[in-house]
């Protein structure tokens, strides 16, 4: 049922905990297996797990599954992440656990009344600052953090980057993070070989001037039109 049934050591002793969890973790890594360590929370300590901090240190991800105090729905549970080493912590999830014919069914549930998550002010401020500081060239998380005046390992910066990635404003590659470049909608341009009256003598919508090889004057590289607006005769 839980971690406590696996061994006979003292769960408050970090040395005893390490003796049982270190070999278990090495076994898991050797066989590349996904593993869940089920453990009970303490009483009256805000849902924290019971025992030494070495228990949590052995895990990559940590979640607490609990029934919220005062929730009238007896089947509703919250799933809260308290540790997420490889990525920003996900938001609290709400689940419904029901039993039917000796089977447990799990489904998504609406949040408990009054528990709607409010936007985090620090992350909201950082998203705007990161968009301003970022550019087309990839930047590491540490470089972005320093650019917005935060410490290189600041978790709020990672949360803000995750939010910007979800909204499509930032992109993460193997070289780092960079701002997503928005393409401007194409505008109408002059045809490649326009008739004589298609373009006014003193205007060209192509705006790609290059020197013409014969005279050295400026002509549009797209339509070949000599624009008086460039200071040469049409």
Number of C-alpha atoms within 10 A of each C-alpha: 9 9 14 14 8 9 11 9 13 13 19 14 14 14 13 16 20 18 11 14 18 12 11 14 15 11 12 13 12 9 8 9 10 7 11 10 13 13 16 16 16 12 10 7 9 8 18 15 19 17 18 17 14 17 20 17 13 16 16 10 16 18 17 20 16 15 19 15 6 8 12 11 11 12 14 22 22 19 15 18 17 15 18 14 10 8 12 18 18 13 10 16 15 19 19 17 14 14 10 7 5 7 8 10 10 13 10 12 15 12 16 17 8 6 10 10 9 6 8 11 8 12 18 14 11 21 22 13 17 21 18 12 17 19 15 11 10 18 20 14 18 15 18 25 23 15 17 18 11 16 16 16 12 13 16 19 25 21 21 22 25 20 17 19 17 11 10 11 16 22 18 16 9 7 10 14 22 23 22 17 11 7 6 6 6 6 7 8 12 15 13 12 11 12 8 9 7 10 16 13 15 15 15 23 17 18 15 13 19 15 13 14 9 6 7 9 16 21 23 18 16 18 20 18 25 24 23 16 12 15 11 12 12 14
